């Protein structure tokens, strides 16, 4: 994973703790670390050196504010032009952190009205001695925080970034575990440890003099306009979707793109639009060749005339990823998604960026297609593990994880 981490303390932050904080989010040797220890303030990020390659934190012209940023912005050319019109000079080409930083300088909290994308970022104002955390409307880039350690505030893209602090008292959040077992999800802003909180989607959090101010800047508004003809709505949806994909690719034209083509409506829609923007891309299908999804995906890729890769579903390799998924998702998601590790390990050598739809066929009233798999094809031990994972996470295993700090 990639992400952000930061500490605001009344005492000087030791170099050893600083190194531990910087390394805890780095899960692979090829991942890069940017970090800066200001003495009582530490800001850092782990990244894969594809987007936002410039070293962070990035400072404004007066050097009284800096930003660490994770994610990306869409359709921000008009925002860049406005920043330049206001007299600011951008050091980097298509630098999302720089755009976000100067947008905050110009608009303050209202900058969120102009930022479109999937992101989380932290700005520290040295003049006001204030930390500002902001995420996107859907919370697609997670941030966790705690204010329970004396004279210290910590935020991190992973819970482990907080647990690494030796002064944090680890206590099980029984309510969160109950929610996870009964519903499959941890509800609200809680996690499996007490005194660690999830930054809700569309949030602006400010930390100053030991106090937290949290506000929501956006929410869903459902006001259907039934007066419009269905065909007009369909055309509008296609146009919005196409322009959104085009905006991403135009900002990063040199990347190698792929699509998780499951055969469902959402991935078909993505692949179709990508073929109109990019002449060369790869579609991937994960599963047995006899699956209906696999057959549909093969037909679509043939029609689009793109390279198609079929990743065979191998149940026997999944158990070796079980510890990894508990470690990386920190118990907050159903561990049956362990197949993601196997799948993406097959992708990362072929592409830089993968488009994937989630549940679009359900939202668009399409159907799910399944072909039964013979139990005899899977050994009993593997099947038992998969069935057990489907009922939820093994809480005992989670709590006994040996955190390698």
C-alpha positions as CSV (number, residue, x, y, z in Angstrom):
1,X,0.0,0.0,0.0
2,X,1.0,3.7,-0.3
3,X,0.1,6.3,2.2
4,X,0.8,9.2,4.6
5,X,2.0,9.4,8.2
6,X,2.6,12.2,10.6
7,X,3.2,13.2,14.2
8,X,2.6,16.4,16.0
9,X,4.3,16.4,19.5
10,X,5.2,18.8,22.3
11,X,8.4,16.9,22.7
12,X,11.2,16.3,20.2
13,X,10.6,13.2,18.1
14,X,13.5,10.8,18.4
15,X,15.3,9.6,15.2
16,X,14.6,5.9,16.0
17,X,10.9,6.5,16.3
18,X,11.0,8.6,13.2
19,X,12.6,5.7,11.2
20,X,10.1,3.2,12.6
21,X,7.2,5.4,11.6
22,X,8.6,5.9,8.1
23,X,9.2,2.2,7.5
24,X,6.0,0.7,8.9
25,X,4.0,1.6,5.7
26,X,6.7,0.3,3.4
27,X,5.6,-3.2,2.6
28,X,8.0,-3.8,-0.4
29,X,11.6,-2.8,-0.9
30,X,10.9,-1.1,-4.2
31,X,8.5,1.4,-2.5
32,X,9.9,4.9,-1.9
33,X,9.9,6.9,1.3
34,X,9.7,10.7,1.5
35,X,9.9,12.1,5.0
36,X,10.9,15.1,7.0
37,X,11.5,15.4,10.7
38,X,11.2,19.0,11.9
39,X,12.0,18.1,15.5
40,X,8.5,18.2,17.1
41,X,6.7,17.6,13.8
42,X,7.2,14.7,11.5
43,X,5.6,14.2,8.0
44,X,6.1,11.4,5.6
45,X,4.7,9.3,2.8
46,X,5.3,5.9,1.1
47,X,4.8,5.9,-2.6
48,X,5.4,3.8,-5.8
49,X,7.1,6.5,-7.8
50,X,4.5,6.6,-10.6
51,X,2.3,9.5,-9.6
52,X,3.5,12.5,-7.6
53,X,7.2,11.7,-8.1
54,X,8.3,15.0,-6.6
55,X,9.9,14.8,-3.2
56,X,7.5,15.6,-0.3
57,X,6.6,17.5,1.8
58,X,6.3,20.4,-0.7
59,X,6.5,24.0,0.6
60,X,4.7,27.1,-0.5
61,X,6.7,30.2,-1.7
62,X,6.9,31.7,1.8
63,X,8.0,28.3,3.4
64,X,5.3,28.7,6.1
65,X,3.1,25.9,4.9
66,X,3.9,22.4,3.6
67,X,1.9,19.5,2.3
68,X,2.1,15.7,1.9
69,X,-0.4,14.3,-0.5
70,X,-1.5,10.8,-1.6
71,X,-3.8,10.1,-4.6
72,X,-4.7,12.1,-7.7
73,X,-6.9,14.9,-8.9
74,X,-9.2,15.0,-12.0
75,X,-9.8,17.7,-14.4
76,X,-7.7,20.3,-12.7
77,X,-6.4,22.4,-15.6
78,X,-8.8,25.2,-14.8
79,X,-7.6,25.2,-11.2
80,X,-4.0,25.4,-12.3
81,X,-4.8,28.4,-14.5
82,X,-6.6,30.1,-11.6
83,X,-3.5,29.5,-9.4
84,X,-1.2,31.0,-12.0
85,X,-3.6,33.9,-12.4
86,X,-3.3,34.6,-8.7
87,X,0.4,35.0,-9.1
88,X,1.6,31.6,-7.9
89,X,4.4,29.8,-9.8
90,X,4.1,26.0,-10.0
91,X,7.5,24.3,-9.7
92,X,6.3,21.0,-11.1
93,X,4.2,19.9,-14.1
94,X,0.9,18.3,-13.1
95,X,1.8,18.2,-9.4
96,X,-1.3,17.3,-7.4
97,X,0.3,18.2,-4.1
98,X,1.2,21.7,-5.3
99,X,-2.2,22.3,-6.8
100,X,-3.9,21.2,-3.5
101,X,-1.5,23.4,-1.4
102,X,-2.1,26.6,-3.4
103,X,-5.8,25.9,-3.6
104,X,-5.9,25.8,0.2
105,X,-3.9,29.1,0.3
106,X,-6.3,30.8,-2.1
107,X,-9.7,29.3,-1.0
108,X,-9.1,28.0,2.5
109,X,-11.5,25.3,3.6
110,X,-13.5,26.1,0.4
111,X,-10.7,24.5,-1.7
112,X,-12.6,21.2,-1.4
113,X,-15.3,22.6,-3.7
114,X,-12.7,22.7,-6.5
115,X,-10.8,19.4,-5.8
116,X,-12.1,16.4,-7.7
117,X,-10.4,13.0,-7.3
118,X,-9.4,10.3,-4.9
119,X,-7.0,11.8,-2.3
120,X,-6.0,12.5,1.2
121,X,-3.5,15.1,2.2
122,X,-2.1,16.9,5.3
123,X,-1.1,20.6,5.4
124,X,0.9,22.0,8.2
125,X,0.7,25.7,8.9
126,X,3.9,26.7,10.8
127,X,2.6,30.2,11.4
128,X,-0.7,29.1,13.1
129,X,0.9,25.8,14.4
130,X,-2.1,24.0,12.9
131,X,-2.4,20.7,11.1
132,X,-5.1,20.3,8.4
133,X,-6.2,16.8,7.2
134,X,-8.5,16.6,4.2
135,X,-9.8,13.6,2.2
136,X,-12.0,13.2,-0.9
137,X,-15.8,13.0,-1.0
138,X,-15.9,9.2,-0.8
139,X,-12.9,8.6,1.5
140,X,-11.1,6.5,-1.1
141,X,-7.7,7.2,0.5
142,X,-8.1,6.2,4.2
143,X,-6.6,8.1,7.1
144,X,-6.6,7.1,10.8
145,X,-5.8,9.3,13.8
146,X,-5.4,9.3,17.5
147,X,-5.2,12.0,20.2
148,X,-5.0,9.6,23.1
149,X,-1.2,9.7,23.6
150,X,-0.2,12.5,26.0
151,X,1.0,15.6,24.2
152,X,0.9,13.9,20.8
153,X,-1.3,13.6,17.7
154,X,-0.7,10.9,15.2
155,X,-2.3,10.3,11.8
156,X,-1.6,7.5,9.3
157,X,-3.0,5.8,6.2
158,X,-2.7,2.5,8.2
159,X,-3.6,1.7,11.8
160,X,-0.1,0.2,12.1
161,X,1.3,3.7,11.8
162,X,-0.2,4.5,15.2
163,X,0.5,1.1,16.8
164,X,4.2,1.6,16.2
165,X,4.3,4.3,18.9
166,X,5.4,2.5,22.1
167,X,3.3,5.0,24.2
168,X,0.0,4.0,22.5
169,X,-2.0,1.6,24.8
170,X,-3.4,-1.2,22.7
171,X,-6.9,-2.0,23.8
172,X,-9.5,-4.1,21.9
173,X,-12.6,-2.3,20.7
174,X,-15.2,-5.0,21.5
175,X,-18.0,-3.0,19.9
176,X,-16.1,-2.8,16.6
177,X,-15.4,-6.6,16.7
178,X,-19.1,-7.2,17.3
179,X,-20.0,-5.0,14.3
180,X,-17.5,-6.8,12.1
181,X,-18.7,-10.3,13.0
182,X,-22.4,-9.5,12.7
183,X,-22.4,-7.2,9.6
184,X,-19.1,-7.9,7.9
185,X,-17.9,-4.3,8.4
186,X,-16.7,-2.0,11.1
187,X,-19.4,0.7,11.4
188,X,-18.8,4.5,11.6
189,X,-15.4,6.0,12.4
190,X,-14.2,3.2,14.8
191,X,-11.6,0.5,14.3
192,X,-10.7,-2.7,16.1
193,X,-8.5,-0.8,18.6
194,X,-9.9,1.8,21.1
195,X,-8.9,5.4,20.7
196,X,-8.0,5.1,17.0
197,X,-10.5,6.7,14.6
198,X,-11.1,6.6,10.9
199,X,-11.4,10.0,9.2
200,X,-14.9,9.9,7.6
201,X,-15.3,10.6,3.9
202,X,-15.5,14.3,2.9
203,X,-13.9,15.6,6.1
204,X,-11.7,18.5,7.1
205,X,-9.9,17.8,10.4
206,X,-7.9,20.6,12.1
207,X,-5.6,19.9,15.0
208,X,-4.3,22.9,17.1
209,X,-3.1,23.2,20.7
210,X,-4.2,19.7,21.5
211,X,-7.8,20.2,20.3
212,X,-9.5,18.6,17.3
213,X,-12.1,20.3,15.1
214,X,-13.8,17.9,12.6
215,X,-16.4,18.9,10.0
216,X,-18.1,17.3,7.0
217,X,-18.0,19.3,3.8
218,X,-20.1,17.2,1.5
219,X,-22.9,14.6,1.4
220,X,-25.0,12.8,-1.1
221,X,-28.1,14.6,-2.4
222,X,-30.6,12.4,-4.3
223,X,-32.9,14.6,-6.4
224,X,-33.9,12.5,-9.4
225,X,-35.2,14.5,-12.4
226,X,-37.7,12.1,-13.9
227,X,-38.7,14.6,-16.5
228,X,-35.6,13.7,-18.6
229,X,-35.9,11.1,-21.3
230,X,-34.1,7.8,-20.5
231,X,-31.9,8.0,-23.7
232,X,-30.8,11.6,-22.7
233,X,-29.8,10.4,-19.3
234,X,-27.9,7.5,-20.8
235,X,-26.0,9.8,-23.1
236,X,-25.2,12.1,-20.3
237,X,-23.9,9.3,-18.1
238,X,-21.7,8.0,-20.9
239,X,-20.3,11.4,-21.6
240,X,-19.5,12.1,-17.9
241,X,-17.9,8.6,-17.5
242,X,-15.9,9.0,-20.7
243,X,-14.6,12.4,-19.8
244,X,-13.6,11.3,-16.3
245,X,-11.4,8.4,-17.8
246,X,-10.0,10.7,-20.5
247,X,-9.0,13.2,-17.8
248,X,-7.0,10.6,-15.9
249,X,-5.2,9.3,-19.0
250,X,-4.4,12.7,-20.4
251,X,-2.6,13.7,-17.2
252,X,-0.6,10.5,-17.3
253,X,-0.3,9.5,-21.0
254,X,2.9,7.5,-20.7
255,X,1.6,4.9,-18.2
256,X,0.7,1.4,-19.3
257,X,-3.0,0.8,-18.6
258,X,-5.1,-2.3,-17.9
259,X,-8.7,-3.2,-17.1
260,X,-10.0,-5.9,-14.9
261,X,-12.5,-7.3,-17.4
262,X,-14.8,-9.6,-15.3
263,X,-17.6,-9.7,-18.0
264,X,-19.9,-7.6,-15.8
265,X,-21.6,-4.5,-16.9
266,X,-19.2,-2.1,-15.1
267,X,-15.9,-3.6,-16.5
268,X,-17.4,-3.8,-20.0
269,X,-18.3,-0.1,-19.8
270,X,-14.8,0.8,-18.6
271,X,-13.1,-1.3,-21.3
272,X,-15.3,0.1,-24.0
273,X,-14.5,3.7,-23.0
274,X,-10.8,3.0,-22.6
275,X,-10.7,1.7,-26.2
276,X,-11.9,5.0,-27.5
277,X,-9.1,6.9,-25.6
278,X,-6.1,4.5,-25.6
279,X,-5.2,2.3,-28.6
280,X,-3.1,-0.1,-26.6
281,X,-4.1,-1.5,-23.3
282,X,-4.5,-5.0,-21.6
283,X,-7.6,-6.6,-20.3
284,X,-7.3,-9.2,-17.5
285,X,-9.7,-11.8,-16.4
286,X,-9.3,-13.7,-13.2
287,X,-11.0,-17.1,-12.9
288,X,-11.6,-20.5,-14.4
289,X,-11.9,-20.5,-18.2
290,X,-15.3,-22.3,-17.9
291,X,-16.8,-19.4,-15.9
292,X,-19.4,-17.5,-17.8
293,X,-17.6,-14.3,-16.9
294,X,-14.4,-15.6,-18.5
295,X,-16.2,-16.4,-21.7
296,X,-17.9,-13.0,-21.9
297,X,-14.6,-11.2,-21.2
298,X,-12.8,-13.1,-24.0
299,X,-15.5,-12.2,-26.5
300,X,-15.4,-8.5,-25.5
301,X,-11.6,-8.3,-25.7
302,X,-11.7,-9.9,-29.2
303,X,-14.2,-7.3,-30.3
304,X,-12.1,-4.4,-28.9
305,X,-9.0,-6.0,-30.5
306,X,-6.8,-5.5,-27.4
307,X,-4.4,-7.9,-25.7
308,X,-6.2,-10.1,-23.3
309,X,-4.6,-12.1,-20.4
310,X,-6.4,-14.9,-18.5
311,X,-5.2,-15.4,-15.0
312,X,-6.3,-18.9,-14.0
313,X,-7.9,-19.3,-10.6
314,X,-5.8,-21.5,-8.4
315,X,-7.4,-22.2,-5.0
316,X,-4.2,-23.8,-3.6
317,X,-2.1,-20.6,-3.7
318,X,-4.6,-18.6,-1.7
319,X,-3.8,-19.8,1.8
320,X,-0.3,-18.4,1.6
321,X,-1.7,-14.9,1.3
322,X,-4.0,-15.2,4.4
323,X,-1.5,-13.6,6.8
324,X,-0.8,-10.8,4.3
325,X,-4.4,-9.8,3.9
326,X,-4.9,-9.6,7.7
327,X,-1.7,-7.6,8.0
328,X,-2.6,-5.2,5.3
329,X,-6.3,-4.7,5.7
330,X,-5.9,-4.7,9.5
331,X,-9.1,-6.7,10.0
332,X,-11.4,-4.0,8.6
333,X,-12.5,-6.0,5.5
334,X,-13.6,-9.5,4.8
335,X,-10.6,-11.7,4.4
336,X,-12.2,-13.7,1.5
337,X,-10.8,-10.9,-0.7
338,X,-7.5,-12.7,-0.4
339,X,-7.6,-13.4,-4.2
340,X,-6.7,-9.7,-4.8
341,X,-3.1,-10.4,-3.7
342,X,-2.7,-13.3,-6.2
343,X,-4.4,-11.3,-8.9
344,X,-2.4,-8.1,-8.6
345,X,0.9,-10.0,-8.4
346,X,0.2,-11.2,-11.9
347,X,-0.6,-7.6,-13.1
348,X,2.2,-5.4,-11.7
349,X,4.8,-6.7,-14.2
350,X,2.6,-5.9,-17.2
351,X,0.9,-2.5,-16.4
352,X,1.3,0.6,-14.3
353,X,-2.4,1.5,-13.7
354,X,-5.4,-0.8,-13.6
355,X,-9.1,0.3,-14.0
356,X,-11.5,-1.8,-12.0
357,X,-15.3,-1.5,-11.5
358,X,-16.9,-2.6,-8.2
359,X,-20.5,-3.7,-8.1
360,X,-21.5,-1.7,-11.1
361,X,-23.7,-4.5,-12.5
362,X,-25.7,-4.5,-9.3
363,X,-26.2,-0.7,-9.4
364,X,-27.2,-0.9,-13.0
365,X,-29.7,-3.7,-12.4
366,X,-27.6,-6.3,-14.3
367,X,-27.2,-9.9,-13.2
368,X,-24.4,-11.9,-11.7
369,X,-23.4,-15.1,-13.5
370,X,-21.9,-18.1,-11.8
371,X,-20.7,-21.5,-12.9
372,X,-20.5,-24.0,-10.0
373,X,-17.0,-25.3,-9.2
374,X,-16.7,-29.0,-8.3
375,X,-15.7,-29.4,-4.6
376,X,-13.5,-32.3,-5.7
377,X,-11.2,-29.9,-7.6
378,X,-10.2,-28.3,-4.3
379,X,-8.5,-30.1,-1.4
380,X,-10.6,-30.3,1.8
381,X,-8.1,-28.2,3.9
382,X,-8.1,-25.3,1.4
383,X,-11.9,-25.4,1.0
384,X,-12.3,-25.3,4.8
385,X,-10.1,-22.2,5.0
386,X,-12.0,-20.4,2.2
387,X,-15.4,-21.2,3.7
388,X,-14.3,-20.1,7.1
389,X,-12.9,-16.8,5.8
390,X,-16.2,-16.2,4.1
391,X,-17.9,-16.0,7.5
392,X,-15.6,-13.2,8.6
393,X,-12.2,-12.6,10.0
394,X,-10.6,-14.8,12.7
395,X,-10.6,-12.3,15.5
396,X,-8.3,-14.4,17.7
397,X,-5.7,-14.5,14.9
398,X,-6.0,-10.8,14.4
399,X,-5.4,-9.9,18.0
400,X,-2.4,-12.3,18.2
401,X,-0.6,-10.8,15.2
402,X,3.1,-10.3,16.0
403,X,3.5,-6.7,14.9
404,X,7.1,-6.5,13.6
405,X,8.0,-3.0,14.7
